[in-house]
């Protein structure tokens, strides 16, 4: 049995940066360090931080004193201002790609565009983007929802950074019929596109694809979806302990990819477990 790990898998720049900022906050500041929401969507990393003394809070009000780290998914302007006005030290770990999307939404709103945000409604990143749009934005989670939109004179589009590029193209084809003027920004981050492309390439060469990462990770779910689309058997797991022996029977080649919030040690554990089997 051959085991192949995708060329690009695991931590991206934004995730590494966020974790480095948390580590620096612990080193520089005395008192409690807490992240506003999970710093990244990976249970193993969040648990490691908890054991190291880093709390997770859902609102700045939950932390009376200390350092508050805004997660890499970003927040809306209201929460950001509330954090700044508090007595807390604030460290902004918003991914630069998310920050760019926030600025674009704010710009589109100021220029009078009706705004479409293409992404998962319940995701923290999307909620943050909505905050910069005021009452001018609608969230589309599935491409088909675009057919229900009313006609607009000026329509602006921003995409969740972990979306699939193929779905974005399908969305634009529909939105082009829904407006007089369409201004669209492809805000899918480079790491997401890179990981999806190499994962699809690998999925076409193997009998089984293991996609490793948190189940609450949007970019990991997207990896599983794009791999499954090529027809290969796909299993989304968080850790090596979830591997089932029956999955491996008759498999000659097994591919491994991982979401941008999956640490290398988790990927290595999966590969090691496969080799033992």
Wavefront OBJ file of the C-alpha trace (Angstrom):
o trace
v 0.000 0.000 0.000
v 1.391 3.383 -1.071
v 0.697 6.472 1.043
v 0.919 9.881 -0.645
v 0.643 13.185 1.207
v -0.467 16.192 -0.837
v 2.314 18.650 -1.630
v 0.375 21.456 0.060
v -1.488 20.464 3.206
v -1.817 21.777 6.735
v -1.093 25.189 8.202
v -1.358 28.208 5.931
v 0.289 31.590 6.447
v -2.722 33.110 8.215
v -2.996 30.252 10.705
v 0.742 30.269 11.477
v 0.605 34.025 11.987
v -2.371 33.784 14.351
v -0.715 31.150 16.522
v 2.541 33.107 16.602
v 0.609 36.163 17.811
v -0.974 34.138 20.616
v 2.433 32.807 21.635
v 3.897 36.327 21.564
v 1.004 37.654 23.654
v 1.692 35.048 26.324
v 5.393 35.924 26.338
v 4.947 39.711 26.445
v 1.900 40.282 28.596
v 1.229 39.215 32.155
v -2.224 38.103 33.167
v -4.863 36.193 31.239
v -4.618 35.689 27.492
v -7.861 34.773 25.749
v -8.917 34.349 22.132
v -12.184 35.802 20.871
v -13.711 32.606 19.565
v -11.517 29.670 18.597
v -8.275 31.116 17.242
v -8.465 28.548 14.400
v -10.956 25.773 13.669
v -8.985 22.819 14.938
v -9.968 21.095 18.215
v -6.493 19.675 18.859
v -4.802 23.080 18.617
v -7.495 24.754 20.729
v -7.041 22.073 23.392
v -3.262 22.559 23.373
v -3.747 26.285 23.911
v -6.205 25.632 26.741
v -3.642 23.439 28.488
v -1.102 26.243 28.041
v -3.468 28.633 29.824
v -5.116 30.374 26.865
v -8.847 30.876 27.358
v -11.539 31.067 24.676
v -14.278 33.674 25.118
v -17.224 34.609 22.890
v -17.406 38.276 23.872
v -14.956 40.927 25.137
v -17.245 41.306 28.158
v -16.271 37.819 29.357
v -12.711 38.984 30.008
v -12.318 41.520 32.825
v -8.583 42.033 32.410
v -5.688 40.752 30.347
v -5.076 40.299 26.605
v -7.743 39.558 24.024
v -6.673 38.021 20.698
v -9.078 38.414 17.764
v -9.158 35.119 15.875
v -7.913 34.708 12.313
v -11.555 34.675 11.107
v -11.972 38.336 12.057
v -14.931 40.126 13.643
v -17.374 42.835 12.710
v -16.684 46.525 13.433
v -18.990 46.597 16.465
v -17.114 43.853 18.299
v -13.774 45.315 17.251
v -14.689 48.722 18.667
v -16.028 47.179 21.882
v -12.709 45.372 22.343
v -10.717 48.565 21.746
v -12.836 50.556 24.209
v -12.371 47.962 26.936
v -9.415 47.990 29.298
v -8.029 44.911 27.601
v -4.873 44.700 25.549
v -6.107 43.757 22.064
v -4.073 41.694 19.585
v -5.600 41.455 16.112
v -4.813 38.085 14.507
v -7.306 38.511 11.645
v -5.971 36.765 8.543
v -4.755 39.392 6.035
v -6.962 37.800 3.345
v -10.016 38.160 5.601
v -9.003 41.720 6.423
v -8.899 42.510 2.689
v -12.394 41.062 2.221
v -13.695 43.193 5.105
v -12.255 46.348 3.549
v -13.828 45.478 0.176
v -17.264 44.949 1.732
v -16.969 48.291 3.492
v -15.947 49.954 0.223
v -18.833 48.419 -1.737
v -21.307 49.513 0.924
v -19.975 53.084 0.885
v -20.355 53.189 -2.921
v -23.999 52.154 -2.806
v -23.758 48.576 -4.035
v -26.157 45.848 -2.993
v -23.776 43.213 -1.652
v -23.731 39.431 -1.970
v -21.480 37.525 0.425
v -20.932 33.973 -0.805
v -20.192 31.736 2.167
v -21.460 29.715 5.113
v -24.103 31.664 7.040
v -23.035 30.498 10.471
v -19.291 30.960 9.956
v -17.527 33.562 12.067
v -15.757 35.044 9.038
v -19.040 35.575 7.177
v -20.696 37.110 10.214
v -17.802 39.536 10.457
v -18.119 40.482 6.779
v -21.825 41.154 7.278
v -20.960 43.658 9.972
v -19.132 45.839 7.446
v -22.052 45.811 5.003
v -24.739 47.238 7.252
v -28.148 46.499 5.736
v -26.809 46.235 2.177
v -25.762 42.561 2.173
v -27.304 39.166 1.616
v -25.556 35.877 2.312
v -25.714 33.150 -0.321
v -24.625 29.747 0.918
v -25.645 27.684 -2.123
v -25.218 28.827 -5.731
v -28.879 28.074 -6.524
v -29.992 30.713 -4.015
v -28.742 33.392 -6.399
v -31.681 32.662 -8.716
v -34.025 34.051 -6.057
v -32.332 37.442 -5.826
v -34.241 40.464 -7.151
v -32.776 42.550 -9.978
v -30.272 45.180 -8.803
v -28.757 48.186 -10.523
v -25.398 47.791 -8.742
v -24.373 44.444 -7.307
v -21.096 43.749 -5.476
v -19.765 40.295 -4.616
v -17.271 39.167 -1.972
v -16.466 35.531 -1.204
v -15.605 33.699 2.008
v -11.865 33.099 1.788
v -12.255 29.303 1.983
v -14.829 28.915 -0.818
v -14.402 26.728 -3.892
v -13.320 28.576 -7.036
v -15.585 26.503 -9.286
v -18.677 27.443 -7.279
v -17.655 31.098 -7.383
v -17.573 30.961 -11.193
v -21.034 29.371 -11.270
v -22.346 32.091 -8.972
v -21.052 34.899 -11.192
v -22.763 33.378 -14.232
v -26.103 33.712 -12.444
v -25.481 37.108 -10.871
v -24.561 38.571 -14.242
v -28.227 38.225 -15.184
v -29.405 39.778 -11.946
v -27.975 43.280 -12.263
v -27.091 46.192 -14.488
v -23.583 46.485 -13.042
v -21.649 43.645 -11.396
v -18.509 44.253 -9.389
v -17.044 41.015 -8.096
v -13.973 40.381 -5.991
v -12.434 36.920 -5.839
v -11.413 36.948 -2.182
v -10.669 33.213 -1.998
v -7.215 33.055 -0.466
v -4.264 31.674 -2.408
v -3.607 28.903 0.112
v -7.177 27.639 -0.269
v -6.946 27.508 -4.068
v -3.512 25.877 -3.894
v -4.646 23.162 -1.485
v -7.791 22.414 -3.477
v -5.897 22.136 -6.764
v -3.246 19.716 -5.501
v -5.844 17.705 -3.554
v -7.951 17.208 -6.694
v -4.843 16.195 -8.651
v -3.923 13.645 -5.985
v -7.492 12.354 -5.624
v -7.435 11.290 -9.267
v -4.463 8.988 -8.624
v -5.538 7.141 -5.449
v -8.138 4.612 -4.247
v -8.951 6.428 -1.020
v -8.535 10.032 0.069
v -8.226 10.957 3.736
v -8.985 14.619 4.441
v -7.651 15.585 7.860
v -8.926 18.508 9.906
v -11.553 19.872 12.245
v -15.165 19.149 11.359
v -15.900 22.792 12.111
v -13.276 23.873 9.564
v -14.859 25.279 6.394
v -11.728 24.901 4.272
v -11.334 21.251 5.347
v -14.936 20.477 4.376
v -14.311 22.111 0.998
v -11.281 19.863 0.465
v -13.433 16.806 1.116
v -16.070 18.081 -1.313
v -13.691 18.811 -4.199
v -11.986 15.434 -3.768
v -15.304 13.575 -3.700
v -16.332 15.372 -6.898
v -13.709 13.434 -8.889
v -15.290 10.124 -7.826
v -12.765 8.839 -5.296
v -13.800 7.487 -1.889
v -13.256 10.253 0.680
v -13.128 10.117 4.478
v -12.970 13.301 6.568
v -11.231 12.623 9.868
v -9.889 14.785 12.682
v -7.254 12.400 14.040
v -5.563 9.089 13.258
v -7.681 7.336 15.896
v -10.722 7.599 13.595
v -9.212 5.427 10.845
v -11.214 2.208 10.366
v -9.420 -0.914 9.134
v -12.194 -1.782 6.681
v -11.499 1.442 4.773
v -8.043 0.147 3.832
v -8.932 -3.282 2.466
v -7.984 -3.632 -1.180
v -6.549 -0.110 -1.370
v -3.302 0.183 -3.290
v -2.871 3.938 -2.982
v -4.122 6.223 -0.219
v -3.887 9.994 -0.450
v -3.743 12.375 2.489
v -4.560 16.067 2.469
v -5.360 18.416 5.317
v -7.099 21.696 5.980
v -5.216 24.945 6.493
v -5.806 24.747 10.251
v -4.468 21.207 10.672
v -1.076 20.950 12.447
v 1.691 18.876 10.882
v 1.860 16.493 13.827
v -1.749 15.421 13.219
v -0.968 14.746 9.544
v 2.136 12.771 10.541
v 0.090 10.699 13.018
v -2.344 9.750 10.260
v 0.459 8.680 7.915
v 2.125 6.693 10.721
v -1.139 4.905 11.581
v -1.620 3.918 7.938
v 1.919 2.526 7.734
v 1.302 0.388 10.828
v -1.853 -1.031 9.252
l 1 2 3 4 5 6 7 8 9 10 11 12 13 14 15 16 17 18 19 20 21 22 23 24 25 26 27 28 29 30 31 32 33 34 35 36 37 38 39 40 41 42 43 44 45 46 47 48 49 50 51 52 53 54 55 56 57 58 59 60 61 62 63 64 65 66 67 68 69 70 71 72 73 74 75 76 77 78 79 80 81 82 83 84 85 86 87 88 89 90 91 92 93 94 95 96 97 98 99 100 101 102 103 104 105 106 107 108 109 110 111 112 113 114 115 116 117 118 119 120 121 122 123 124 125 126 127 128 129 130 131 132 133 134 135 136 137 138 139 140 141 142 143 144 145 146 147 148 149 150 151 152 153 154 155 156 157 158 159 160 161 162 163 164 165 166 167 168 169 170 171 172 173 174 175 176 177 178 179 180 181 182 183 184 185 186 187 188 189 190 191 192 193 194 195 196 197 198 199 200 201 202 203 204 205 206 207 208 209 210 211 212 213 214 215 216 217 218 219 220 221 222 223 224 225 226 227 228 229 230 231 232 233 234 235 236 237 238 239 240 241 242 243 244 245 246 247 248 249 250 251 252 253 254 255 256 257 258 259 260 261 262 263 264 265 266 267 268 269 270 271 272 273 274 275 276 277
